[in-house]
Amino acid sequence: MIVAGGVYREECVWPNWSRIFGSGGRAAAAISRISPGSALYAYASREWAEDVRISMTNFGVDPHLVEIEADITFSYFHPLSVPVLTPHPIAHVATPHRVEGAAVLRFGFVEGDAIVKADRAVYDPQHWSEALNFSKNGSKANKLAIVLNETELELSTGTNGDAAAEKLCDISGAEVIVVKRGPHGATVWDAGTTTPIPSYRSSDVFKIGSGDIFSAIFAALWAEQRTSPVEAAHRASSAVSHYVGSRAAQISLADCQPQTPVFGEYKGRHIYVAAPFFNLGQRWAVEEIRNGLRSVGGRVFSPLHNVGSSGTSKDIATRDLKGLEEAGSILAVLDGEDAGTLFEIGYARRCKIPVVILSELPRPESLTMLEGTDCHIVGDICTAVYHAMWAAMR
């Protein structure tokens, strides 16, 4: 199979991550066991192009790189934060890659382009503004599948759901649309039929690159091995579970076997954020958790935002607990062992509401009652957000 996509530097502060992958590099590595002898077409900074050639060759991938000056980097504070892209602006490479093969996965680039000719092509635009543009640069495919996320679908078509998928099919000529939905799994539109695909549970969730893995495995199975779109999406979703839990880039067919699916549909019950907010660091953490939950489709009840600190203690407590009682799940920040947060955790368990606890610096002696009452304890913000979302889908 052929992959055409960006190779970029990736940096994350917490949890620590420093790699050169990008969508194209990660996808090529991901399919290297499923599709031996695959090729990668990409641009690469002169500073580390040779490292990419060596890495890809070690993966069994044939690299076709055009060297450029820019050291393009995506920098994250945590996996759910909006990355900072540097340098800015990025000079666009005038000469696109030209790629021809039976099965091609094409990603959108930030610095260049790829014109593909394929029997079966999978297109992951990477940005909503490119979602309708597969053929605009002269690319052609006998059969085309477009894989994108919900936001990209809605912004590119101006609508949502089945109407958005139908509009994208009409404009692009695609026969298959796959929408990646994060903790909610995915949705496949094929020949007028809509099929939901579950997400698969993992103990840890490292989100950076998860969409690349989905697109890569879907492409290897649908475009090259000619499995059905639904089967390919199921196995791609399972492969994502393996990746986000292990950060291992190479995926085998065994890794694509169904894990533990997350059954249930999110009905819109809010997720209650239990956390102290008495200094800048605590306030920042609450904001990031709230933004993270909203970014994956969750409704959020944050005492800081929904109740505030005005009024008597009784009035504040009454409104806080009403919000807690109506929650689908609780995401609690344990670090600091704030009395109010601990009370909210205990109250939630008395109400049989599932509790996910974010504890980055746990003291074992502080966890006894929490573990003993079936609270789920995790160590990073991205994992906490996903597990709280899954808990609310019960």
C-alpha positions as CSV (number, residue, x, y, z in Angstrom):
1,M,0.0,0.0,0.0
2,I,1.0,3.6,-0.5
3,V,0.8,6.3,2.1
4,A,1.0,10.0,1.2
5,G,1.1,12.2,4.2
6,G,3.0,14.6,6.5
7,V,6.0,13.7,8.6
8,Y,6.3,16.2,11.5
9,R,7.9,16.6,14.9
10,E,5.6,16.0,17.8
11,E,6.2,17.3,21.3
12,C,4.0,16.9,24.4
13,V,4.7,18.2,27.9
14,W,2.5,15.9,29.9
15,P,2.7,13.0,29.5
16,N,6.1,13.4,27.9
17,W,6.3,12.6,24.2
18,S,8.9,13.7,21.6
19,R,8.8,11.9,18.3
20,I,9.0,12.4,14.6
21,F,5.9,10.9,13.1
22,G,3.1,13.0,11.7
23,S,0.1,11.4,10.0
24,G,2.0,10.0,7.1
25,G,4.9,8.6,9.1
26,R,2.7,7.1,11.8
27,A,0.3,5.5,9.3
28,A,3.1,4.0,7.3
29,A,4.6,2.5,10.5
30,A,1.1,1.3,11.6
31,I,0.5,-0.8,8.5
32,S,4.0,-2.1,8.0
33,R,3.1,-5.5,9.5
34,I,-0.3,-5.8,7.8
35,S,1.0,-4.6,4.4
36,P,4.7,-5.4,4.1
37,G,6.6,-3.4,1.6
38,S,4.4,-0.3,1.8
39,A,5.7,3.1,0.6
40,L,5.6,6.5,2.1
41,Y,5.6,9.8,0.1
42,A,6.3,12.8,2.3
43,Y,8.3,16.0,2.9
44,A,10.9,16.0,5.6
45,S,13.1,18.6,7.3
46,R,16.7,18.4,6.1
47,E,17.6,18.3,9.8
48,W,16.1,14.9,10.3
49,A,15.2,13.5,6.9
50,E,17.9,10.8,7.1
51,D,16.6,9.7,10.5
52,V,13.1,9.3,8.9
53,R,14.6,7.2,6.1
54,I,16.4,4.9,8.5
55,S,13.3,4.6,10.7
56,M,11.0,3.8,7.8
57,T,13.4,1.3,6.3
58,N,13.6,-0.4,9.7
59,F,9.8,-0.6,9.7
60,G,10.0,-2.2,6.2
61,V,8.6,0.9,4.5
62,D,10.1,2.4,1.3
63,P,10.5,6.1,2.0
64,H,10.1,8.7,-0.8
65,L,11.0,12.0,0.8
66,V,11.4,15.5,-0.5
67,E,13.7,17.5,1.8
68,I,12.6,21.0,2.9
69,E,14.0,23.6,5.2
70,A,11.2,23.8,7.7
71,D,11.3,21.8,10.9
72,I,7.5,21.5,11.2
73,T,6.5,20.8,14.8
74,F,3.2,20.2,16.6
75,S,3.5,21.1,20.3
76,Y,1.0,20.0,22.9
77,F,0.8,20.7,26.6
78,H,-1.3,17.5,27.0
79,P,-3.0,15.2,24.4
80,L,-6.3,17.1,24.5
81,S,-4.8,20.6,24.2
82,V,-4.9,22.5,20.9
83,P,-1.4,22.1,19.4
84,V,0.9,25.0,18.5
85,L,2.2,24.7,14.9
86,T,5.6,26.1,14.2
87,P,7.1,27.7,12.2
88,H,4.3,30.0,11.2
89,P,3.5,30.7,8.5
90,I,4.8,27.6,6.7
91,A,6.1,27.9,3.2
92,H,4.0,25.8,0.8
93,V,6.0,23.4,-1.4
94,A,5.2,24.1,-5.1
95,T,5.8,20.6,-6.4
96,P,3.3,18.0,-5.2
97,H,4.0,14.3,-4.9
98,R,2.5,12.2,-7.7
99,V,1.4,8.8,-6.5
100,E,-0.1,5.9,-8.4
101,G,-1.1,2.5,-7.0
102,A,-3.9,0.0,-6.4
103,A,-4.4,1.1,-2.8
104,V,-3.5,4.6,-1.6
105,L,-4.0,6.5,1.7
106,R,-3.8,10.2,1.2
107,F,-3.6,12.6,4.1
108,G,-3.9,16.4,4.0
109,F,-0.5,18.2,4.3
110,V,0.3,21.5,5.9
111,E,3.3,22.2,3.6
112,G,2.5,20.4,0.3
113,D,0.2,18.1,-1.6
114,A,-0.1,14.7,-3.2
115,I,-1.9,13.9,-6.5
116,V,-3.0,10.3,-6.4
117,K,-4.3,7.9,-8.9
118,A,-5.6,4.7,-7.4
119,D,-8.1,1.9,-7.8
120,R,-9.1,2.4,-4.2
121,A,-8.2,5.5,-2.3
122,V,-8.8,6.6,1.3
123,Y,-8.7,10.3,2.0
124,D,-8.2,11.8,5.4
125,P,-8.2,15.6,4.9
126,Q,-6.9,16.5,8.3
127,H,-8.8,19.9,8.2
128,W,-12.4,20.7,7.4
129,S,-11.4,23.2,4.6
130,E,-9.9,20.3,2.6
131,A,-12.7,17.7,3.1
132,L,-14.4,18.4,-0.2
133,N,-11.1,18.7,-2.2
134,F,-9.9,15.2,-3.0
135,S,-10.3,15.6,-6.8
136,K,-9.5,19.4,-6.9
137,N,-5.8,18.8,-7.4
138,G,-6.4,16.1,-10.1
139,S,-6.5,13.1,-7.8
140,K,-8.6,10.1,-9.1
141,A,-9.8,6.9,-7.7
142,N,-12.2,4.2,-9.0
143,K,-13.5,3.8,-5.4
144,L,-13.0,6.5,-2.8
145,A,-13.6,6.5,1.0
146,I,-13.3,9.6,3.0
147,V,-12.3,9.3,6.7
148,L,-12.7,12.4,8.9
149,N,-14.0,13.6,12.3
150,E,-17.4,15.0,13.1
151,T,-16.2,18.6,13.3
152,E,-14.6,18.3,9.9
153,L,-17.8,16.8,8.4
154,E,-20.1,19.4,9.8
155,L,-17.9,22.5,9.0
156,S,-17.2,21.3,5.5
157,T,-20.8,20.6,4.6
158,G,-22.7,23.1,6.8
159,T,-24.9,20.4,8.1
160,N,-24.7,17.2,10.2
161,G,-25.7,13.5,10.4
162,D,-26.9,11.6,7.4
163,A,-27.5,14.9,5.5
164,A,-23.8,15.8,5.9
165,A,-22.6,12.4,4.8
166,E,-24.9,12.4,1.7
167,K,-23.7,15.9,0.8
168,L,-20.1,14.9,1.1
169,C,-20.7,11.9,-1.1
170,D,-22.4,13.9,-3.7
171,I,-19.7,16.6,-3.9
172,S,-16.7,14.3,-3.6
173,G,-17.9,11.2,-5.5
174,A,-17.0,9.1,-2.5
175,E,-18.9,5.9,-2.0
176,V,-17.9,5.4,1.7
177,I,-17.8,8.0,4.5
178,V,-16.3,7.1,7.9
179,V,-16.7,9.6,10.7
180,K,-14.3,9.3,13.6
181,R,-16.1,10.2,16.9
182,G,-13.5,9.8,19.6
183,P,-14.8,8.0,22.7
184,H,-18.1,7.5,20.9
185,G,-16.5,5.3,18.2
186,A,-17.2,5.9,14.6
187,T,-20.0,5.9,12.0
188,V,-19.9,4.3,8.6
189,W,-22.1,5.5,5.7
190,D,-22.1,3.0,2.8
191,A,-24.6,2.8,0.0
192,G,-27.2,4.7,2.0
193,T,-26.8,2.5,5.1
194,T,-25.6,3.9,8.4
195,T,-23.7,1.7,10.8
196,P,-22.4,2.7,14.2
197,I,-19.0,1.4,15.3
198,P,-18.2,1.3,19.0
199,S,-15.0,2.5,20.6
200,Y,-13.0,-0.1,22.4
201,R,-11.9,0.5,26.0
202,S,-8.3,0.9,27.0
203,S,-6.7,1.4,30.4
204,D,-4.8,4.5,29.2
205,V,-5.7,6.9,26.5
206,F,-2.9,8.7,24.6
207,K,-4.9,10.6,22.0
208,I,-2.1,12.1,19.8
209,G,-2.1,10.2,16.5
210,S,-5.1,8.0,17.3
211,G,-7.0,9.3,14.2
212,D,-4.0,8.5,12.0
213,I,-4.0,4.9,13.3
214,F,-7.7,4.6,12.5
215,S,-7.3,5.8,8.9
216,A,-4.3,3.7,8.3
217,I,-5.8,0.4,9.5
218,F,-9.1,1.2,7.7
219,A,-7.2,1.9,4.5
220,A,-5.1,-1.3,4.7
221,L,-8.2,-3.5,5.2
222,W,-10.7,-1.8,2.9
223,A,-8.5,-0.5,0.1
224,E,-5.9,-3.2,0.0
225,Q,-7.5,-6.3,1.5
226,R,-11.0,-5.5,0.2
227,T,-12.8,-6.1,3.5
228,S,-16.2,-4.4,3.9
229,P,-16.2,-0.8,5.2
230,V,-18.0,-1.9,8.3
231,E,-15.5,-4.7,9.1
232,A,-12.6,-2.4,8.3
233,A,-13.9,0.3,10.7
234,H,-14.5,-2.2,13.5
235,R,-11.0,-3.5,13.3
236,A,-9.6,0.1,12.9
237,S,-11.4,1.1,16.1
238,S,-10.0,-1.9,17.9
239,A,-6.5,-1.0,16.6
240,V,-6.9,2.5,18.0
241,S,-7.6,1.0,21.5
242,H,-4.3,-0.9,21.2
243,Y,-2.4,2.2,20.2
244,V,-3.8,4.7,22.7
245,G,-3.1,2.2,25.5
246,S,0.4,1.3,24.4
247,R,1.7,4.1,22.1
248,A,3.1,1.3,19.9
249,A,3.0,2.5,16.3
250,Q,3.2,-0.9,14.6
251,I,-0.1,-2.7,14.4
252,S,-0.6,-6.4,13.7
253,L,-3.8,-8.1,12.6
254,A,-4.0,-9.6,16.2
255,D,-4.1,-6.0,17.5
256,C,-7.1,-5.4,15.3
257,Q,-9.3,-8.1,16.9
258,P,-12.2,-6.7,19.0
259,Q,-11.3,-5.7,22.5
260,T,-13.9,-4.6,25.1
261,P,-16.4,-2.5,23.3
262,V,-18.0,0.5,24.9
263,F,-21.7,-0.2,24.6
264,G,-24.4,2.4,25.2
265,E,-25.1,5.8,23.7
266,Y,-24.3,9.1,25.3
267,K,-27.8,10.6,26.3
268,G,-26.5,14.0,27.2
269,R,-26.4,13.7,31.0
270,H,-23.7,16.1,32.1
271,I,-20.3,15.1,33.6
272,Y,-19.7,16.8,36.9
273,V,-16.2,18.2,37.5
274,A,-15.3,17.9,41.1
275,A,-12.1,19.8,41.8
276,P,-10.6,22.6,43.9
277,F,-10.3,26.0,42.1
278,F,-8.5,28.2,44.7
279,N,-5.4,29.1,42.8
280,L,-4.2,29.6,39.2
281,G,-3.0,26.1,38.7
282,Q,-6.2,24.6,40.0
283,R,-8.3,27.0,37.9
284,W,-6.3,26.1,34.8
285,A,-6.8,22.4,35.4
286,V,-10.6,22.8,35.7
287,E,-10.6,24.8,32.5
288,E,-8.6,22.2,30.6
289,I,-10.8,19.3,31.9
290,R,-14.0,21.2,31.0
291,N,-12.6,22.0,27.5
292,G,-11.5,18.4,27.0
293,L,-14.9,17.0,27.9
294,R,-16.6,19.4,25.6
295,S,-14.2,18.6,22.8
296,V,-15.3,15.0,22.9
297,G,-19.0,15.8,22.9
298,G,-19.7,15.9,26.6
299,R,-22.0,18.2,28.5
300,V,-20.2,19.5,31.6
301,F,-21.4,20.7,35.0
302,S,-18.6,22.6,36.6
303,P,-19.3,24.2,40.0
304,L,-16.8,26.9,39.2
305,H,-18.7,27.9,36.0
306,N,-22.3,26.7,36.8
307,V,-22.6,27.8,40.4
308,G,-19.7,30.1,41.2
309,S,-18.7,31.3,44.6
310,S,-21.3,33.9,45.3
311,G,-23.9,33.2,48.0
312,T,-24.0,31.5,51.3
313,S,-22.3,28.2,51.9
314,K,-25.6,26.4,52.1
315,D,-26.8,27.9,48.9
316,I,-23.6,26.9,47.0
317,A,-23.7,23.4,48.5
318,T,-27.3,22.9,47.6
319,R,-26.8,23.9,44.0
320,D,-23.6,21.9,43.6
321,L,-25.2,18.8,45.0
322,K,-28.2,19.2,42.7
323,G,-25.9,19.3,39.7
324,L,-24.0,16.2,41.1
325,E,-27.2,14.2,41.6
326,E,-28.2,14.8,37.9
327,A,-24.8,13.8,36.6
328,G,-24.1,10.8,34.4
329,S,-20.6,10.5,35.8
330,I,-18.1,12.4,38.0
331,L,-14.6,13.4,37.0
332,A,-12.7,14.3,40.2
333,V,-9.3,15.8,40.7
334,L,-7.7,14.2,43.8
335,D,-4.3,16.0,44.0
336,G,-4.3,18.2,47.0
337,E,-7.0,16.1,48.7
338,D,-9.4,19.0,48.9
339,A,-12.2,18.4,51.5
340,G,-15.0,19.6,49.2
341,T,-13.8,17.3,46.4
342,L,-13.6,14.3,48.7
343,F,-17.1,15.0,50.0
344,E,-18.4,15.1,46.4
345,I,-16.7,11.8,45.6
346,G,-18.3,10.1,48.6
347,Y,-21.7,11.7,47.9
348,A,-21.5,10.5,44.3
349,R,-20.8,6.9,45.3
350,R,-23.6,7.0,47.8
351,C,-25.8,8.0,44.8
352,K,-24.3,5.1,42.8
353,I,-22.9,7.6,40.2
354,P,-19.6,6.3,38.6
355,V,-16.5,8.3,39.6
356,V,-13.3,8.7,37.6
357,I,-10.5,10.2,39.7
358,L,-7.5,12.0,38.2
359,S,-4.6,11.6,40.5
360,E,-1.2,12.4,39.1
361,L,0.7,12.3,42.4
362,P,-1.2,9.6,44.4
363,R,-0.4,8.7,48.0
364,P,-1.3,5.0,48.4
365,E,-2.7,5.6,51.9
366,S,-5.1,8.1,50.5
367,L,-6.6,5.7,47.9
368,T,-8.0,3.0,50.2
369,M,-11.6,4.2,50.5
370,L,-11.7,5.4,46.9
371,E,-10.5,2.1,45.5
372,G,-12.7,0.2,48.0
373,T,-15.8,2.0,46.7
374,D,-15.0,1.2,43.1
375,C,-13.8,4.7,42.0
376,H,-11.7,4.4,38.9
377,I,-8.3,6.1,39.4
378,V,-6.2,7.3,36.4
379,G,-3.0,9.3,36.1
380,D,-3.5,11.8,33.3
381,I,-6.0,14.2,32.0
382,C,-6.7,12.6,28.6
383,T,-7.4,9.2,30.1
384,A,-9.6,10.8,32.8
385,V,-11.7,12.6,30.2
386,Y,-12.2,9.5,28.0
387,H,-13.1,7.3,31.0
388,A,-15.5,9.8,32.4
389,M,-17.2,10.0,29.0
390,W,-17.4,6.3,28.7
391,A,-18.8,6.1,32.3
392,A,-21.5,8.6,31.3
393,M,-22.5,6.3,28.4
394,R,-23.5,3.4,30.6
